[in-house]
Amino acid sequence: MTGQYHYHVEPLYLTTSKGKGALLGFLLDGFPVYGPLENGKTLTDSDLDALHGHTSVTTDYPNGIYHYHITAAAPYINGDGFFGTAGTVTN
């Protein structure tokens, strides 16, 4: 426990106010996390790799980038590990 606030499931306040396809934050490896919607499609676990992400173009990264997605099923935010090297969070 680091005392840092974090989510284990979809942050409904953010996806309701910002949109289901919005950039919601970054995991400890520095890669972005988006809501469950991409290009008008609600993504499921079968659309993503074992880490719960994939590489594609996003509004924020028009040249494409690896990124994670929140989904309605486990593991919800990220899978077994990180795509990049996990760092640390400091205040």
Backbone as XML, in Angstrom:
<?xml version="1.0"?>
<chain id="A" units="angstrom">
  <residue number="1" name="MET">
    <atom name="N" x="0.836" y="-1.184" z="0.000"/>
    <atom name="CA" x="0.000" y="0.000" z="0.000"/>
    <atom name="C" x="0.881" y="1.247" z="0.000"/>
  </residue>
  <residue number="2" name="THR">
    <atom name="N" x="0.652" y="2.070" z="-0.994"/>
    <atom name="CA" x="1.429" y="3.301" z="-1.088"/>
    <atom name="C" x="0.654" y="4.514" z="-0.601"/>
  </residue>
  <residue number="3" name="GLY">
    <atom name="N" x="-0.639" y="4.338" z="-0.347"/>
    <atom name="CA" x="-1.455" y="5.470" z="0.058"/>
    <atom name="C" x="-1.908" y="6.310" z="-1.118"/>
  </residue>
  <residue number="4" name="GLN">
    <atom name="N" x="-1.562" y="5.910" z="-2.352"/>
    <atom name="CA" x="-1.977" y="6.632" z="-3.547"/>
    <atom name="C" x="-3.368" y="6.180" z="-3.967"/>
  </residue>
  <residue number="5" name="TYR">
    <atom name="N" x="-4.233" y="7.130" z="-4.304"/>
    <atom name="CA" x="-5.573" y="6.800" z="-4.761"/>
    <atom name="C" x="-5.484" y="6.166" z="-6.135"/>
  </residue>
  <residue number="6" name="HIS">
    <atom name="N" x="-6.229" y="5.078" z="-6.344"/>
    <atom name="CA" x="-6.198" y="4.397" z="-7.634"/>
    <atom name="C" x="-7.481" y="3.594" z="-7.820"/>
  </residue>
  <residue number="7" name="TYR">
    <atom name="N" x="-7.720" y="3.178" z="-9.055"/>
    <atom name="CA" x="-8.935" y="2.445" z="-9.391"/>
    <atom name="C" x="-8.632" y="0.987" z="-9.684"/>
  </residue>
  <residue number="8" name="HIS">
    <atom name="N" x="-9.624" y="0.133" z="-9.438"/>
    <atom name="CA" x="-9.555" y="-1.269" z="-9.833"/>
    <atom name="C" x="-10.608" y="-1.600" z="-10.875"/>
  </residue>
  <residue number="9" name="VAL">
    <atom name="N" x="-11.581" y="-0.734" z="-11.057"/>
    <atom name="CA" x="-12.645" y="-0.907" z="-12.043"/>
    <atom name="C" x="-12.837" y="0.422" z="-12.766"/>
  </residue>
  <residue number="10" name="GLU">
    <atom name="N" x="-13.770" y="0.446" z="-13.714"/>
    <atom name="CA" x="-14.012" y="1.671" z="-14.478"/>
    <atom name="C" x="-14.365" y="2.834" z="-13.556"/>
  </residue>
  <residue number="11" name="PRO">
    <atom name="N" x="-13.659" y="3.951" z="-13.700"/>
    <atom name="CA" x="-13.983" y="5.146" z="-12.903"/>
    <atom name="C" x="-15.198" y="5.849" z="-13.532"/>
  </residue>
  <residue number="12" name="LEU">
    <atom name="N" x="-16.377" y="5.479" z="-13.106"/>
    <atom name="CA" x="-17.608" y="5.936" z="-13.745"/>
    <atom name="C" x="-17.753" y="7.455" z="-13.778"/>
  </residue>
  <residue number="13" name="TYR">
    <atom name="N" x="-17.290" y="8.134" z="-12.753"/>
    <atom name="CA" x="-17.378" y="9.600" z="-12.778"/>
    <atom name="C" x="-16.586" y="10.147" z="-13.964"/>
  </residue>
  <residue number="14" name="LEU">
    <atom name="N" x="-15.390" y="9.621" z="-14.179"/>
    <atom name="CA" x="-14.560" y="10.111" z="-15.285"/>
    <atom name="C" x="-15.127" y="9.729" z="-16.648"/>
  </residue>
  <residue number="15" name="THR">
    <atom name="N" x="-15.550" y="8.483" z="-16.810"/>
    <atom name="CA" x="-16.059" y="8.068" z="-18.115"/>
    <atom name="C" x="-17.408" y="8.712" z="-18.426"/>
  </residue>
  <residue number="16" name="THR">
    <atom name="N" x="-18.162" y="9.079" z="-17.390"/>
    <atom name="CA" x="-19.422" y="9.789" z="-17.614"/>
    <atom name="C" x="-19.163" y="11.244" z="-17.972"/>
  </residue>
  <residue number="17" name="SER">
    <atom name="N" x="-18.249" y="11.882" z="-17.273"/>
    <atom name="CA" x="-18.009" y="13.309" z="-17.501"/>
    <atom name="C" x="-17.067" y="13.583" z="-18.671"/>
  </residue>
  <residue number="18" name="LYS">
    <atom name="N" x="-16.081" y="12.732" z="-18.900"/>
    <atom name="CA" x="-15.094" y="12.951" z="-19.964"/>
    <atom name="C" x="-15.405" y="12.183" z="-21.236"/>
  </residue>
  <residue number="19" name="GLY">
    <atom name="N" x="-16.163" y="11.110" z="-21.105"/>
    <atom name="CA" x="-16.494" y="10.274" z="-22.253"/>
    <atom name="C" x="-15.851" y="8.904" z="-22.111"/>
  </residue>
  <residue number="20" name="LYS">
    <atom name="N" x="-16.518" y="7.896" z="-22.641"/>
    <atom name="CA" x="-16.044" y="6.512" z="-22.508"/>
    <atom name="C" x="-14.789" y="6.231" z="-23.329"/>
  </residue>
  <residue number="21" name="GLY">
    <atom name="N" x="-14.436" y="7.128" z="-24.248"/>
    <atom name="CA" x="-13.225" y="6.937" z="-25.042"/>
    <atom name="C" x="-12.100" y="7.886" z="-24.659"/>
  </residue>
  <residue number="22" name="ALA">
    <atom name="N" x="-12.272" y="8.604" z="-23.572"/>
    <atom name="CA" x="-11.311" y="9.628" z="-23.164"/>
    <atom name="C" x="-10.049" y="9.047" z="-22.535"/>
  </residue>
  <residue number="23" name="LEU">
    <atom name="N" x="-8.971" y="9.815" z="-22.640"/>
    <atom name="CA" x="-7.737" y="9.513" z="-21.911"/>
    <atom name="C" x="-8.033" y="9.747" z="-20.431"/>
  </residue>
  <residue number="24" name="LEU">
    <atom name="N" x="-7.846" y="8.700" z="-19.628"/>
    <atom name="CA" x="-8.197" y="8.778" z="-18.211"/>
    <atom name="C" x="-7.002" y="8.908" z="-17.290"/>
  </residue>
  <residue number="25" name="GLY">
    <atom name="N" x="-5.831" y="8.537" z="-17.766"/>
    <atom name="CA" x="-4.645" y="8.614" z="-16.930"/>
    <atom name="C" x="-3.530" y="7.781" z="-17.513"/>
  </residue>
  <residue number="26" name="PHE">
    <atom name="N" x="-2.539" y="7.497" z="-16.675"/>
    <atom name="CA" x="-1.357" y="6.741" z="-17.095"/>
    <atom name="C" x="-1.033" y="5.701" z="-16.031"/>
  </residue>
  <residue number="27" name="LEU">
    <atom name="N" x="-0.632" y="4.524" z="-16.480"/>
    <atom name="CA" x="-0.182" y="3.510" z="-15.527"/>
    <atom name="C" x="1.258" y="3.802" z="-15.129"/>
  </residue>
  <residue number="28" name="LEU">
    <atom name="N" x="1.784" y="3.049" z="-14.175"/>
    <atom name="CA" x="3.124" y="3.306" z="-13.654"/>
    <atom name="C" x="4.231" y="3.158" z="-14.694"/>
  </residue>
  <residue number="29" name="ASP">
    <atom name="N" x="3.952" y="2.521" z="-15.824"/>
    <atom name="CA" x="4.970" y="2.417" z="-16.869"/>
    <atom name="C" x="4.934" y="3.600" z="-17.821"/>
  </residue>
  <residue number="30" name="GLY">
    <atom name="N" x="4.038" y="4.551" z="-17.580"/>
    <atom name="CA" x="3.968" y="5.765" z="-18.386"/>
    <atom name="C" x="3.068" y="5.684" z="-19.603"/>
  </residue>
  <residue number="31" name="PHE">
    <atom name="N" x="2.440" y="4.537" z="-19.855"/>
    <atom name="CA" x="1.566" y="4.404" z="-21.005"/>
    <atom name="C" x="0.144" y="4.804" z="-20.636"/>
  </residue>
  <residue number="32" name="PRO">
    <atom name="N" x="-0.578" y="5.420" z="-21.591"/>
    <atom name="CA" x="-1.914" y="5.934" z="-21.299"/>
    <atom name="C" x="-2.964" y="4.851" z="-21.093"/>
  </residue>
  <residue number="33" name="VAL">
    <atom name="N" x="-4.002" y="5.242" z="-20.360"/>
    <atom name="CA" x="-5.170" y="4.390" z="-20.118"/>
    <atom name="C" x="-6.397" y="5.130" z="-20.642"/>
  </residue>
  <residue number="34" name="TYR">
    <atom name="N" x="-7.148" y="4.446" z="-21.480"/>
    <atom name="CA" x="-8.372" y="5.012" z="-22.044"/>
    <atom name="C" x="-9.585" y="4.254" z="-21.525"/>
  </residue>
  <residue number="35" name="GLY">
    <atom name="N" x="-10.745" y="4.876" z="-21.687"/>
    <atom name="CA" x="-12.000" y="4.228" z="-21.341"/>
    <atom name="C" x="-12.278" y="3.051" z="-22.267"/>
  </residue>
  <residue number="36" name="PRO">
    <atom name="N" x="-13.428" y="2.434" z="-22.122"/>
    <atom name="CA" x="-13.731" y="1.207" z="-22.854"/>
    <atom name="C" x="-14.119" y="1.410" z="-24.323"/>
  </residue>
  <residue number="37" name="LEU">
    <atom name="N" x="-14.284" y="2.640" z="-24.770"/>
    <atom name="CA" x="-14.741" y="2.903" z="-26.133"/>
    <atom name="C" x="-13.586" y="3.342" z="-27.028"/>
  </residue>
  <residue number="38" name="GLU">
    <atom name="N" x="-13.500" y="2.748" z="-28.215"/>
    <atom name="CA" x="-12.486" y="3.162" z="-29.197"/>
    <atom name="C" x="-13.098" y="3.080" z="-30.588"/>
  </residue>
  <residue number="39" name="ASN">
    <atom name="N" x="-13.056" y="4.195" z="-31.303"/>
    <atom name="CA" x="-13.619" y="4.275" z="-32.655"/>
    <atom name="C" x="-15.067" y="3.786" z="-32.710"/>
  </residue>
  <residue number="40" name="GLY">
    <atom name="N" x="-15.846" y="4.156" z="-31.691"/>
    <atom name="CA" x="-17.254" y="3.810" z="-31.653"/>
    <atom name="C" x="-17.563" y="2.398" z="-31.202"/>
  </residue>
  <residue number="41" name="LYS">
    <atom name="N" x="-16.554" y="1.613" z="-30.860"/>
    <atom name="CA" x="-16.748" y="0.232" z="-30.433"/>
    <atom name="C" x="-16.391" y="0.091" z="-28.954"/>
  </residue>
  <residue number="42" name="THR">
    <atom name="N" x="-17.242" y="-0.585" z="-28.194"/>
    <atom name="CA" x="-16.919" y="-0.907" z="-26.804"/>
    <atom name="C" x="-16.011" y="-2.129" z="-26.810"/>
  </residue>
  <residue number="43" name="LEU">
    <atom name="N" x="-14.804" y="-1.953" z="-26.326"/>
    <atom name="CA" x="-13.817" y="-3.024" z="-26.349"/>
    <atom name="C" x="-14.077" y="-4.051" z="-25.251"/>
  </residue>
  <residue number="44" name="THR">
    <atom name="N" x="-13.701" y="-5.282" z="-25.548"/>
    <atom name="CA" x="-13.771" y="-6.365" z="-24.573"/>
    <atom name="C" x="-12.372" y="-6.950" z="-24.420"/>
  </residue>
  <residue number="45" name="ASP">
    <atom name="N" x="-12.220" y="-7.863" z="-23.485"/>
    <atom name="CA" x="-10.920" y="-8.498" z="-23.263"/>
    <atom name="C" x="-10.372" y="-9.140" z="-24.536"/>
  </residue>
  <residue number="46" name="SER">
    <atom name="N" x="-11.251" y="-9.673" z="-25.381"/>
    <atom name="CA" x="-10.788" y="-10.352" z="-26.604"/>
    <atom name="C" x="-10.196" y="-9.392" z="-27.630"/>
  </residue>
  <residue number="47" name="ASP">
    <atom name="N" x="-10.436" y="-8.088" z="-27.476"/>
    <atom name="CA" x="-9.860" y="-7.081" z="-28.377"/>
    <atom name="C" x="-8.466" y="-6.655" z="-27.947"/>
  </residue>
  <residue number="48" name="LEU">
    <atom name="N" x="-8.047" y="-7.079" z="-26.759"/>
    <atom name="CA" x="-6.805" y="-6.594" z="-26.164"/>
    <atom name="C" x="-5.845" y="-7.743" z="-25.893"/>
  </residue>
  <residue number="49" name="ASP">
    <atom name="N" x="-4.576" y="-7.395" z="-25.663"/>
    <atom name="CA" x="-3.582" y="-8.428" z="-25.365"/>
    <atom name="C" x="-3.635" y="-8.829" z="-23.885"/>
  </residue>
  <residue number="50" name="ALA">
    <atom name="N" x="-2.713" y="-9.666" z="-23.467"/>
    <atom name="CA" x="-2.692" y="-10.179" z="-22.093"/>
    <atom name="C" x="-2.453" y="-9.083" z="-21.056"/>
  </residue>
  <residue number="51" name="LEU">
    <atom name="N" x="-1.881" y="-7.969" z="-21.477"/>
    <atom name="CA" x="-1.644" y="-6.855" z="-20.566"/>
    <atom name="C" x="-2.813" y="-5.879" z="-20.546"/>
  </residue>
  <residue number="52" name="HIS">
    <atom name="N" x="-3.819" y="-6.168" z="-21.358"/>
    <atom name="CA" x="-5.051" y="-5.394" z="-21.458"/>
    <atom name="C" x="-4.864" y="-4.106" z="-22.247"/>
  </residue>
  <residue number="53" name="GLY">
    <atom name="N" x="-4.035" y="-4.184" z="-23.288"/>
    <atom name="CA" x="-3.811" y="-3.030" z="-24.135"/>
    <atom name="C" x="-3.559" y="-3.445" z="-25.566"/>
  </residue>
  <residue number="54" name="HIS">
    <atom name="N" x="-3.206" y="-2.467" z="-26.379"/>
    <atom name="CA" x="-2.819" y="-2.701" z="-27.770"/>
    <atom name="C" x="-2.204" y="-1.427" z="-28.322"/>
  </residue>
  <residue number="55" name="THR">
    <atom name="N" x="-1.653" y="-1.516" z="-29.519"/>
    <atom name="CA" x="-1.069" y="-0.354" z="-30.177"/>
    <atom name="C" x="-2.005" y="0.087" z="-31.286"/>
  </residue>
  <residue number="56" name="SER">
    <atom name="N" x="-2.377" y="1.355" z="-31.256"/>
    <atom name="CA" x="-3.190" y="1.945" z="-32.319"/>
    <atom name="C" x="-3.127" y="3.457" z="-32.192"/>
  </residue>
  <residue number="57" name="VAL">
    <atom name="N" x="-3.694" y="4.118" z="-33.185"/>
    <atom name="CA" x="-3.786" y="5.574" z="-33.201"/>
    <atom name="C" x="-4.852" y="5.999" z="-32.203"/>
  </residue>
  <residue number="58" name="THR">
    <atom name="N" x="-4.589" y="7.085" z="-31.484"/>
    <atom name="CA" x="-5.586" y="7.683" z="-30.605"/>
    <atom name="C" x="-5.666" y="9.176" z="-30.930"/>
  </residue>
  <residue number="59" name="THR">
    <atom name="N" x="-6.663" y="9.845" z="-30.419"/>
    <atom name="CA" x="-6.790" y="11.292" z="-30.621"/>
    <atom name="C" x="-5.569" y="12.018" z="-30.069"/>
  </residue>
  <residue number="60" name="ASP">
    <atom name="N" x="-5.081" y="11.558" z="-28.937"/>
    <atom name="CA" x="-3.950" y="12.208" z="-28.269"/>
    <atom name="C" x="-2.608" y="11.826" z="-28.890"/>
  </residue>
  <residue number="61" name="TYR">
    <atom name="N" x="-2.552" y="10.668" z="-29.553"/>
    <atom name="CA" x="-1.322" y="10.157" z="-30.157"/>
    <atom name="C" x="-1.613" y="9.739" z="-31.598"/>
  </residue>
  <residue number="62" name="PRO">
    <atom name="N" x="-1.674" y="10.721" z="-32.515"/>
    <atom name="CA" x="-2.067" y="10.431" z="-33.902"/>
    <atom name="C" x="-1.088" y="9.535" z="-34.666"/>
  </residue>
  <residue number="63" name="ASN">
    <atom name="N" x="0.113" y="9.346" z="-34.170"/>
    <atom name="CA" x="1.067" y="8.430" z="-34.813"/>
    <atom name="C" x="0.967" y="7.020" z="-34.236"/>
  </residue>
  <residue number="64" name="GLY">
    <atom name="N" x="0.095" y="6.847" z="-33.258"/>
    <atom name="CA" x="-0.096" y="5.542" z="-32.621"/>
    <atom name="C" x="0.791" y="5.376" z="-31.407"/>
  </residue>
  <residue number="65" name="ILE">
    <atom name="N" x="0.302" y="4.611" z="-30.451"/>
    <atom name="CA" x="1.040" y="4.329" z="-29.220"/>
    <atom name="C" x="0.407" y="3.100" z="-28.560"/>
  </residue>
  <residue number="66" name="TYR">
    <atom name="N" x="1.211" y="2.381" z="-27.812"/>
    <atom name="CA" x="0.644" y="1.319" z="-26.987"/>
    <atom name="C" x="-0.155" y="1.998" z="-25.887"/>
  </residue>
  <residue number="67" name="HIS">
    <atom name="N" x="-1.333" y="1.480" z="-25.610"/>
    <atom name="CA" x="-2.162" y="2.029" z="-24.542"/>
    <atom name="C" x="-3.076" y="0.949" z="-23.985"/>
  </residue>
  <residue number="68" name="TYR">
    <atom name="N" x="-3.512" y="1.181" z="-22.766"/>
    <atom name="CA" x="-4.404" y="0.267" z="-22.064"/>
    <atom name="C" x="-5.844" y="0.763" z="-22.193"/>
  </residue>
  <residue number="69" name="HIS">
    <atom name="N" x="-6.785" y="-0.155" z="-21.987"/>
    <atom name="CA" x="-8.207" y="0.203" z="-21.959"/>
    <atom name="C" x="-8.858" y="-0.406" z="-20.728"/>
  </residue>
  <residue number="70" name="ILE">
    <atom name="N" x="-9.802" y="0.328" z="-20.184"/>
    <atom name="CA" x="-10.662" y="-0.193" z="-19.135"/>
    <atom name="C" x="-11.774" y="-0.982" z="-19.811"/>
  </residue>
  <residue number="71" name="THR">
    <atom name="N" x="-12.114" y="-2.140" z="-19.275"/>
    <atom name="CA" x="-13.248" y="-2.912" z="-19.793"/>
    <atom name="C" x="-14.170" y="-3.297" z="-18.640"/>
  </residue>
  <residue number="72" name="ALA">
    <atom name="N" x="-15.302" y="-3.872" z="-18.993"/>
    <atom name="CA" x="-16.304" y="-4.247" z="-17.995"/>
    <atom name="C" x="-16.023" y="-5.587" z="-17.332"/>
  </residue>
  <residue number="73" name="ALA">
    <atom name="N" x="-15.003" y="-6.310" z="-17.795"/>
    <atom name="CA" x="-14.682" y="-7.630" z="-17.240"/>
    <atom name="C" x="-13.247" y="-7.643" z="-16.709"/>
  </residue>
  <residue number="74" name="ALA">
    <atom name="N" x="-12.985" y="-8.555" z="-15.793"/>
    <atom name="CA" x="-11.631" y="-8.692" z="-15.242"/>
    <atom name="C" x="-10.651" y="-8.946" z="-16.370"/>
  </residue>
  <residue number="75" name="PRO">
    <atom name="N" x="-9.490" y="-8.336" z="-16.354"/>
    <atom name="CA" x="-8.846" y="-7.619" z="-15.256"/>
    <atom name="C" x="-9.201" y="-6.133" z="-15.173"/>
  </residue>
  <residue number="76" name="TYR">
    <atom name="N" x="-10.205" y="-5.664" z="-15.876"/>
    <atom name="CA" x="-10.744" y="-4.312" z="-15.824"/>
    <atom name="C" x="-9.806" y="-3.243" z="-16.343"/>
  </residue>
  <residue number="77" name="ILE">
    <atom name="N" x="-8.625" y="-3.080" z="-15.780"/>
    <atom name="CA" x="-7.728" y="-2.000" z="-16.212"/>
    <atom name="C" x="-6.449" y="-2.530" z="-16.845"/>
  </residue>
  <residue number="78" name="ASN">
    <atom name="N" x="-5.674" y="-3.295" z="-16.168"/>
    <atom name="CA" x="-4.497" y="-3.877" z="-16.819"/>
    <atom name="C" x="-4.340" y="-5.323" z="-16.388"/>
  </residue>
  <residue number="79" name="GLY">
    <atom name="N" x="-3.685" y="-6.074" z="-17.246"/>
    <atom name="CA" x="-3.566" y="-7.512" z="-17.031"/>
    <atom name="C" x="-2.368" y="-7.878" z="-16.180"/>
  </residue>
  <residue number="80" name="ASP">
    <atom name="N" x="-1.666" y="-8.895" z="-16.605"/>
    <atom name="CA" x="-0.567" y="-9.471" z="-15.843"/>
    <atom name="C" x="0.728" y="-8.728" z="-16.117"/>
  </residue>
  <residue number="81" name="GLY">
    <atom name="N" x="0.895" y="-7.572" z="-15.524"/>
    <atom name="CA" x="2.119" y="-6.800" z="-15.677"/>
    <atom name="C" x="1.931" y="-5.541" z="-16.486"/>
  </residue>
  <residue number="82" name="PHE">
    <atom name="N" x="3.045" y="-4.983" z="-16.918"/>
    <atom name="CA" x="3.061" y="-3.727" z="-17.660"/>
    <atom name="C" x="3.742" y="-3.928" z="-19.006"/>
  </residue>
  <residue number="83" name="PHE">
    <atom name="N" x="3.348" y="-3.130" z="-19.993"/>
    <atom name="CA" x="3.987" y="-3.144" z="-21.301"/>
    <atom name="C" x="5.403" y="-2.577" z="-21.201"/>
  </residue>
  <residue number="84" name="GLY">
    <atom name="N" x="5.545" y="-1.503" z="-20.447"/>
    <atom name="CA" x="6.847" y="-0.872" z="-20.246"/>
    <atom name="C" x="7.392" y="-1.205" z="-18.860"/>
  </residue>
  <residue number="85" name="THR">
    <atom name="N" x="8.426" y="-0.503" z="-18.476"/>
    <atom name="CA" x="9.033" y="-0.694" z="-17.162"/>
    <atom name="C" x="8.319" y="0.181" z="-16.153"/>
  </residue>
  <residue number="86" name="ALA">
    <atom name="N" x="7.801" y="-0.452" z="-15.131"/>
    <atom name="CA" x="7.078" y="0.287" z="-14.098"/>
    <atom name="C" x="8.032" y="1.154" z="-13.295"/>
  </residue>
  <residue number="87" name="GLY">
    <atom name="N" x="7.627" y="2.378" z="-13.053"/>
    <atom name="CA" x="8.409" y="3.299" z="-12.239"/>
    <atom name="C" x="7.766" y="3.454" z="-10.883"/>
  </residue>
  <residue number="88" name="THR">
    <atom name="N" x="7.860" y="4.639" z="-10.351"/>
    <atom name="CA" x="7.264" y="4.920" z="-9.049"/>
    <atom name="C" x="6.465" y="6.210" z="-9.142"/>
  </residue>
  <residue number="89" name="VAL">
    <atom name="N" x="5.577" y="6.389" z="-8.194"/>
    <atom name="CA" x="4.775" y="7.611" z="-8.100"/>
    <atom name="C" x="5.267" y="8.381" z="-6.889"/>
  </residue>
  <residue number="90" name="THR">
    <atom name="N" x="5.517" y="9.673" z="-7.072"/>
    <atom name="CA" x="5.920" y="10.517" z="-5.939"/>
    <atom name="C" x="4.988" y="11.705" z="-5.876"/>
  </residue>
  <residue number="91" name="ASN">
    <atom name="N" x="4.858" y="12.256" z="-4.697"/>
    <atom name="CA" x="4.010" y="13.454" z="-4.521"/>
    <atom name="C" x="4.812" y="14.694" z="-4.722"/>
  </residue>
</chain>
